[in-house]
Structure formats: C-alpha cells, structure tokens
C-alpha cells in the first residue's frame, strides 16, 4: 500500500509495525472495552510471607485497597473486645464501601451514628458468642488482638451472587462481614478460614462486585483472602465464590508452606488440592459437584481421584467472542505480572525461574505456583513495603518509561477513552489506592499493623498494635472529613495531597517524598524495638499497663507524623512550583524543571517540528490519520490511486514539516429466571 511504501522509504519500521497490527473495532466493542478495563481496575493485591521466610520468624500479610472510582470510607476503626449477653445475636450488614461503611454503635463507638445518620439495616443474624476479640477494621477486618491478620483481593469466578436486599439477590454474607466475624471469633488462621466458609455456605455468599443479572460481572464475583496468625504462625489462602443457583457458597483454603511467599492479584491461586489431606486443605461440602455438573472440570483430568484443581474449575476466562478483543490478555497480564513481580522481588532465585509473559488464567499451561520458597528469614518488612511501591522499575515493563509516562516519568495510568482498545501494565503501586498495610503476626500481644494512607509510593507505614487498648488518633477515624470532603483534620488527606502534588513532576518530587517516608519508617521500626524492650521490664506484673504504654507511644507517633506530613506538604508546594525548583530567596536560589531531550525530540510533542508556518502542535498521530482516511474509502487504504495520491501528499507534507522543524530547531537550539453461570462452549 501507499502507506507501507512510505514507511519503508523513510525507514519508520515502528510505525509500519504499529499499523500492521492495528485493527478496527466497532463502537459497541470499544465501549465494552472501556467498561472491562474499568471493572478490572478495582482489584487489590495481597502479599504474604511465611514465618520461616520472614526476617522476624512470624508470618506477614499485606493488602492494598486499590478502590478505583469508589469514594472509600477511609477510617481506620477500632472494634473493642466485648462480652455479650447469652442469647445475643450478631447482625450481618451489606457493608457500604463509601462513608459511612457501617452505622452501629454496638459494633464500635467509632461506628456510632452522627449528624442524623441512620443505623445500618442487617441482612441476617447469627448467634453471638460469649466474648469477641478486639480488632482493627476497614472495609475488611485487618488484625485482631490475638494476631489473626487478613489481606484481601477481589477475584474472578464462574458464578455470581447478590445480597438479599436486592430484588434478584438471595445471599446474606459478603466478604466484608465474613472477615470481621473471623476477627471477632478466631485466634488461628485455620479457624478463620473454617468459620468464614461455614457462614458463607449457610447464609449464601455474594461479592460486592457482581454487577447485575443482566450483565453479571464474573471478573469480580469472588474473593481471595490470605490469613496469618500468631498462635501457630501459619499462613492460609482462602478462596470463596457463590454456589449453585446463585446461592450458598463454594470455598477452599490451603495452608502455605512456612518458607514460602504469596502473591494474589485478583485471581484464585489455589490449584491442585489434595482432598484427602485435611491438614493442609479445607473446603466446602461437595466442593467439586458444580464444576462436574457444568463441565468446568472432570476427575479424568487428574492423576488421582483425590486431586481437584480449584482455579482450573472455578476461575473465569473470557470467552472467545468476548469484547474487547484483548480481554483475555488484559486479565491474564493484570494478575500474572504482579505475581511474577512479587516473587521476583521477595525471592529472586525463584522469580528468575518464572516466565513473566505467562500470565495467570485458569487453564494456563504450566501455571505460576500459588507460592514460592524464599531463603530462610530473608524477607523484611521494608521489602514488602517496597514491593507495594513498585512500578516494575528496571524491567521491560517499567511504567516510569516511555511516552505514556510523560516527560517526568509518571507511572500512573488512568482509565482510557472508551473508544480505544488496548491495555496498560498494572503496577503494584496504584494512584487510586485508599490505604495499604502490612501485618506482622507476632505472638504475646506484639502483632503489629503497619498502616499507610493513599498510594504506597508516597505513604508512610506506621505501627499500630493488634492488641491496642484504644483506637487510633482521632484523625484516623474523624467524621470531619472523608475522601469526598477535604479536611485538615483527617489523616488521609496530607498523604493524598502530596501524592497528587507529585503528579506535577513525579521523577523529581516522588524520590524526595519516598526518602522522607523511609527515614520515618526506619525510625518507627527502631522505636518499636525500644518500646517493646521497655514494656518487657514490667509486662509480667502489669500486662495491661505495658499494652497501654505501647498503644500510647504508637498513637503519639502517628499523630506527630500526621502533623509533620502536612508541614512537608507545604514545603513541597513552595519548592516545586511554576515549573521551577525554589531552593531559597537568593538571586541564585531557583532553577528550572527542564523537559528531557528524548521527549522534546518526539514528533508528537511539536518542539522540534515547529516552524513559522506550522505545524504548531506536533506531527499528527499518523496511524490515526490513516485510519480516518480509510473511512472515506471503506475498501481500505491503497485500494485506488485516487485515494492514495492525496494521502501520500499529506504524509510527505508532514514529513517535510518535521525535517524543516528539526533543522530550524537546531539552528536556534433485573434478575432472569435462570441461573447466572459461564456457559461451556
């Protein structure tokens, strides 16, 4: 064609390749593509470390609340330990992701109604136990006083389910309340998995991300948790989905080897289960039945009658006719790349054995393992925190590189125009994260939640004890501001503000932010050691007094850092403004924030192509121009000489303007009756 002759003559192979691979898509497909990307973007990431791989001899489990467009309730709430009257009932709510997530003074004084708020309406009740543990709470339970710790990641599944307060819903147990029940009642990870599974089967499980029966969202219809405990120092993966007829539940849990690290990126990770090994696997009754009935899995696929591949059977893969055309690629890389990266960062030797291009889908050949071994006591808290801050730096997938990162290496990628099919890499650090944390499940009341607001690449992880005797500072659970309402008195806001300010020049400002954050974190880790040493002198005589002291010290550090982070924010505003760096008030106290040469020299930018007669805004996107030209002649580019000549002339004009500009620049310097399942082709 004329275009490819043009490409070859002027030696523009990258442009030729881009056009060769370009496909037209219908408006409907393009719109769905945007919706699919939007839905995928809601996922969170779990990173966990077994006790023998952990530098502390205690398991760790982390979570990033990558909330997407949802205006999360950003409060870190303390639910206190409590005794209950015989015959009491425990309500289960459809927990609101927005503020307020729950309104229930009986659950916690910090959930008491304010400003006329109405109490939450229960979906169901279960019998209350005599006494419940205290714990830290967000959308999901985080860590209790016994050290049980949970991280969450919404996952794909072959079934969907909805809460009973919707006209088409049957179910009464979401993962939010299941995790809180586990916090209230369990001192081991095994207990947590079992009780969550039992309640889900009895009351029916639903995911908050299942959309509607008219367009069920299999992409977010299940849940994955990783659970750690201090009592047995165990780590368990827990996968749960809605059961047959969009009701009840199917679930599985697997104990992680103590010398392994775990990564969960919005897809089940439990694969080959040995159903006769009850020490290492737990599961719902008739766990294989629906898979066999629907043809999703067969015992004939396994070498032993005791083996069942949970992810193969129940994980979701887009069908061949799904839109966008790259839906399978999006989901595979969205999950798999994060798994590969976490394994590579925390266990480099094992990570090097994995193919980063493999992806993670239910039927992937030679799939990624659920976990990989790491050297003994090699994984530190800082390593996990830094993993959450990662954008694939130093790899071929580095999000701080390329035109999409802009002139200043910004790794953040927002949602695309709905008319364009494509995909971004999905980093571990996400601009839309509301909070993240890393739990260390230490025994004897020394379990610690390291909690940070907003995106991990600009947060400070601060310690809160799982057995704290009171809640966090007021700024962490204040009603004076929310994610949607600015307030100087809310701890989330200075972190969000600084991350947003860093968008002005990420490669310049973020390293300054991260350096300060790491200094505070290093100080905090040393303080925790000092505090606990001091507490050990009198904890046998007064364990409650020792815990009071630790609670007071951690809260004081959190409040001091909150105030310091606001002061830091204003220093950044004064230093990095007006495309300048302001060092001081002297005559030589400023310097420019300059654009890099590689960016200025790009045809798209227009700096080197500018001439007195134009172009003034850079060279047009030639692949797009060609596609638009082809619309005039539906038969396609190069089909007629009449169509070819003006296009060639236009392209030559563009190239001429580019050459002249370069020279000039150098010279100057509703629910259906049937069940909602994925059908088998």
DOROGU-916632 format. One record per residue (C-alpha): x, y, z negated; residue in one letter. Coordinates in steps of 0.001 Angstrom, whole numbers, plus 500000, padded with zeros to 6 digits. Layout:
% DOROGU-916632
XYZa ...
This chain:
% DOROGU-916632
500000500000500000x 500984503640500278x 501380503882496523x 503739500928496206x 505800502220499130x 506015505499497229x 507077503672494052x 509744501673495824x 511138504565497828x 511544506809494807x 512679503926492574x 509921504116489976x 509598500407489050x 507930501033485699x 505173502948487438x 504795500205490054x 504516497573487352x 502001499624485431x 499814499955488497x 500209496307489491x 498869495203486132x 496100497786485953x 492504496529486136x 489224498344486481x 486668497739483785x 483015498536483589x 481736501289481335x 479945498737479176x 483097496666478727x 485124499744477901x 482633500870475284x 482683497441473701x 486469497528473736x 486419500634471616x 483934499067469241x 486049495931468916x 489170497909468144x 487175499948465664x 485984496819463866x 489420495199463813x 490787498365462266x 489016497747458992x 491328494974457787x 493571494833454730x 496846492996454150x 497856490556451395x 501484489927450490x 502219487418447730x 505285485794446195x 505530482550444212x 507202482511440806x 510380480780441968x 510838483164444887x 510084486163442649x 513003488014441072x 511013488086437819x 510134484400437531x 506478485467437785x 504178485459440831x 503346488683442626x 500329489531444757x 499701492753446664x 496872494360448597x 496439497385450865x 492955498882451046x 493005499796454731x 489500501130454687x 489130502507458165x 486416505148458511x 484816504281455163x 484963507022452525x 486011504649449756x 485253505166446105x 488870505933445197x 488562505495441421x 490758503058439510x 488329501944436807x 488988500102433550x 486357497496432692x 486818496787428969x 486868493455427200x 483453492788425727x 481384490331423692x 477831489583424815x 474688488531423012x 473517484985423520x 471104484788426429x 472558487840428212x 472509487980431986x 475250489185434283x 473980491199437302x 475464490898440788x 475325494050442897x 475753494774446569x 478821496855445769x 478939500139447669x 482282500834449384x 481503504550449116x 481261506633445955x 479823505513443617x 480593501813444132x 478613500770441048x 476452502705438603x 476242500613435433x 477279501930432011x 477103498404430603x 479807497246433020x 482115500122432040x 481720503609430538x 483575504820433651x 480694503467435770x 478056505306433717x 475669507493435758x 476488511199436125x 474675514074437759x 471428512163438128x 472906509006439665x 470552506032439643x 471648502694438237x 472618500075440803x 469939497523441718x 471018493886441182x 470701491299443925x 470743488483441359x 471677487483437821x 473754484660436402x 474083483587432785x 476555485738430911x 479383484162428928x 480043484930425271x 483062487156425950x 484573488705429098x 488125489913429709x 489082493499430407x 490452494309433854x 491377496950436404x 488720497420439064x 488441498956442533x 486225497615445335x 487563494237444197x 488820493097440826x 492570493743440661x 494181492387437479x 492831491300434104x 494346491292430637x 495331487624430975x 497338488344434120x 494936486950436729x 495658489102439794x 493945489276443183x 494696490654446663x 492056490746449432x 491863490647453236x 488659490522455297x 488845487671457822x 487153486180460878x 484799483190460809x 482337481186462898x 479371482102460690x 477867485291459362x 475725486150456350x 473927489171454932x 472840490355451477x 469301489651450349x 468382493329450101x 468289493412453912x 465236492053455768x 467340489399457505x 469594488521454566x 469463485510452213x 472630485847450168x 473445487409446836x 477201487129446283x 479738489326448061x 483471489040447559x 483461492241445516x 481374490783442699x 482897487319443040x 486339488787442370x 485026490722439367x 483399487608437897x 486741485825438234x 488422488713436405x 485885488575433593x 485983484815433012x 489309483302434079x 492840483032432767x 494161480950435678x 494112481254439459x 492591477780439776x 489709478812437532x 489200481953439628x 489019480003442886x 486646477418441452x 484223479846439835x 484088482123442887x 483433479135445121x 480745477722442838x 478866481028442569x 479121481576446333x 477634478156447079x 474834478631444546x 473817482190445446x 474988482389449039x 477969484371450317x 477818487442452512x 480504489711453924x 480079493467453906x 481416493478457485x 478989491098459221x 477105493826461163x 473576492708462207x 471902489593463643x 471503491384466986x 475280491810467203x 476908489678464491x 480498490627463667x 482373487335463440x 485510489445463373x 484844490406459732x 482357487869458398x 484553486026455890x 487020486786453124x 490522485752452114x 491936486247448625x 495284485362447131x 495200484827443377x 498080484796440901x 498072484027437194x 500419484462434233x 499340481407432239x 500501478771434734x 502433481122437025x 500500479766440004x 499522481291443323x 496404480187445252x 494935481137448625x 491133481271448699x 489053481392451922x 485253481748451889x 482517482127454522x 478752481829454800x 477389478306455185x 474758476566457252x 471658478528458275x 473449481769457310x 473109480837453650x 475091479247450799x 478872479122451369x 481788477081452649x 485103477644450914x 488574476234450399x 491531477003448142x 495149475928448435x 497916476132445858x 501004477859447248x 504392476237446544x 506145478269443814x 509152479054446016x 507093480461448891x 505942483873450112x 502486484506451601x 501165486903454247x 497466487264455095x 496425489596457907x 492664489299458447x 492561485619459366x 492288482395457388x 495658480876456527x 494506477565455044x 495132474972457731x 495774471264457144x 494029470363453886x 494532467003452212x 491045466427450846x 492285463703448507x 494918465976446904x 492919467684444183x 495992469162442527x 496732471375445495x 493352471761447222x 489891472785446086x 486858473079448357x 483098473249448605x 480899470144448828x 480699468716452370x 483332471196453498x 483674469550456935x 479981468965457689x 479058472123459566x 482266472009461608x 481483468458462716x 477826469229463389x 478640472245465545x 481527470605467379x 484096473028465989x 486269470207464641x 486377466416464687x 488113463889462399x 489526462413465614x 491835465441465824x 493678464383462656x 496128461588461913x 494409460774458623x 490776460756457515x 491790462870454516x 493077465779456621x 490919468762457562x 492147471891459370x 490106474669457791x 491274477549460022x 491019475446463194x 487432474561462332x 486105477832460936x 488309480646462215x 486945482724465097x 488437483089468564x 486821485452471107x 485091483546473887x 486432483688477447x 483707486085478538x 484241488406475554x 484894492061476125x 487266493773476184x 489245491510478467x 492117491530475970x 490028490760472864x 491934487554472178x 495257489339472481x 494141492087470116x 493066489713467365x 495987487334467780x 498619490064467504x 496692492045464899x 497023489158462456x 500083487305463661x 502503490190463965x 502023491162460336x 502528487570459187x 505763487325461160x 506978490661459834x 506294489899456180x 508011486522456461x 510973488171458220x 511332490879455586x 510925488700452497x 512559485524453778x 514800486496456721x 516165482994457347x 512665481505457661x 511338484510459542x 514058484075462155x 512639480630462954x 509262482094463951x 508264483431467350x 506964486991466855x 504893486647470039x 502991483552468918x 500082485327467295x 497617483814464880x 494433482242466207x 492628479087465043x 493774476944467986x 497277478366468352x 499723475580469190x 502448475183466556x 500877477937464434x 502510480045461773x 502626478327458383x 500402479514455535x 503562480423453625x 507328480077453959x 510067479344451411x 512341482125450170x 515642481877448269x 515294481455444523x 514450484674442662x 515302486724445752x 512157488795446283x 511951492015444292x 509099494415443652x 510833497004445833x 510977494546448736x 507230494012448595x 506550497743448259x 508812498438451231x 507052495746453254x 503809497648452760x 505606500752454067x 506775499059457257x 506100500119460870x 508294497423462490x 511312499717462363x 514306498244464156x 512250495703466132x 510895495807469708x 507513496712468176x 508793499812466330x 505881502250466105x 508182505213465434x 509490504943469019x 508059505812472413x 505735508415473851x 502816507391471631x 504936508281468578x 505293511797469936x 508416513914469714x 508777513346465974x 508464509574465595x 504960509373464160x 503997505678463677x 500328506392463039x 497922505303465763x 494329506447465643x 491341504943467420x 491434505269471233x 488961506754473667x 486217504176474195x 486651504203477965x 490191502770477854x 491107499119477346x 494413498436475602x 495875497894472161x 498309499305469640x 500634497384467400x 499104497096463930x 501608498236461304x 501678497132457686x 501651500789456602x 498402502375457741x 497497506062457763x 493953505103456701x 494889503205453551x 492988504444450490x 495276502697447997x 497618499745447710x 499175497815444866x 501494495022443853x 500581492927440802x 503230491077438792x 501565488334436725x 503806488178433649x 502723486302430514x 502199487603426973x 500283490710427945x 503058492057430142x 501382491696433525x 501704494955435440x 499707496540438244x 501922498800440380x 499343501092441958x 499698503791444640x 497211506056446387x 496858506673450127x 499243505295452758x 502124503266451292x 504734505151453323x 504006508258451262x 502831506988447901x 504437506387444515x 503745502980442954x 503217503475439209x 502781500876436440x 499530500083434612x 499373497154432208x 496803494450432835x 496186494302429072x 495929498100428689x 493892499179425679x 492206502045427545x 491668503324431052x 493986505291433310x 494238509088433028x 491076511000433864x 492484511971437269x 492289508310438332x 488556507944437668x 487278511506437719x 483885512418439186x 485054515950440055x 486223514893443496x 486002511999445931x 487610511007449219x 485000513251450858x 485246516099448326x 488572517815447662x 489671518306444064x 492944519326442445x 491900517136439507x 491753513820441379x 494946511741441596x 494265510521445142x 494416513981446658x 498094515043446334x 499188511760447932x 496662512161450744x 497670515798451214x 501388515051451509x 500802512168453928x 498669514471456046x 501280517249455936x 503925514758457061x 501997514396460330x 503484517759461354x 506912516161461782x 506952512604460487x 510601511763461123x 511671514920459296x 509242515074456369x 508457511441455574x 512051510470454681x 512072513323452153x 508779512079450695x 509892508464450619x 513208509338448996x 511466511125446154x 508915508316445787x 511653505702445495x 513501507738442876x 510361507911440756x 509690504187441254x 513246503284440236x 512830505442437143x 509478503792436416x 510958500288436658x 513681501265434181x 511117502861431874x 509022499679431862x 512072497725430707x 512775500286427982x 509153500442426842x 508843496688426585x 512108496404424701x 510860498996422228x 507492497250421933x 509202493918421206x 510520495279417911x 507060495364416349x 504685493410418607x 504655490369416297x 503485492493413366x 501148494655415446x 500454493318418946x 497627495803419458x 499862498667418355x 502526497542420826x 499947497441423623x 498632500865422613x 502152502236422964x 502667500670426392x 499294501977427567x 500057505487426344x 503510505518427963x 502265504291431349x 499380506765431348x 501714509615430479x 503990508705433399x 501006508558435765x 499755511960434676x 503209513554434868x 503741512153438352x 500310513358439455x 501200516924438469x 504694516621439925x 503288515378443234x 501128518483443567x 504173520691442932x 506070518637445503x 503241519140447996x 503520522922447801x 507296522751448168x 506803520828451424x 504305523420452650x 506815526201452096x 509779524292453531x 508237522729456645x 506014525277458361x 505760527167461632x 507962524560463355x 510791525670461106x 512688524402458077x 512903527086455403x 515783526453453015x 515927529799451212x 515227533520451564x 518611534462453000x 519230535682456541x 520557532253457470x 518122530261455327x 515992528845458164x 516431526517461114x 514202525292463938x 512432521969464080x 513508521108467622x 511962518782470163x 514267515902471199x 515743515822474705x 514132512481475662x 510696513951475037x 511356517254476779x 512614515425479859x 509435513386480214x 507348514279483268x 504211514122481142x 505387516931478861x 505972519531481548x 509003521274480091x 511446520364482863x 508846520397485663x 507672523976485078x 508020526404487984x 506640529859488648x 504004528353490924x 503352525267488835x 502843522646487650x 502407524336484284x 501256521361482212x 503416518491483310x 503022515957486073x 499562514329486130x 499187510761484959x 499848509193488367x 498290505766487682x 495107507522486575x 495206509806489618x 495494506797491900x 492592505043490201x 490401508125490524x 491367508477494191x 490368504875494807x 486880505667493558x 486369507782496708x 487026504685498814x 485604501643496955x 487572499330499202x 490721500362497347x 493932502289497803x 495723501887501121x 492746500375502916x 492616503135505521x 495074505554506975x 492598508349506351x 492704507706502632x 496440507003502488x 497781510186504020x 496324512757501590x 497276510595498622x 500862510289499838x 500991514045500441x 499692514690496931x 502229512339495364x 505079513867497342x 503953517303496209x 504004516176492602x 507459514681493010x 508703517826494733x 507428519978491907x 509165517672489460x 512524517900491280x 512290521685491586x 511331521988487955x 514256519846486831x 516654521944488900x 515164525181487614x 515315523882484045x 518996523010484355x 519720526398485832x 518092528084482846x 518932525462480109x 466648492773463469x 467228489003462473x 466331486349465041x 464592483057464206x 467714481035464999x 470956480795463066x 473863483064463962x 476778480841464917x 479509480931467516x 478400478547470223x 480748475956471695x 481234476152475465x 
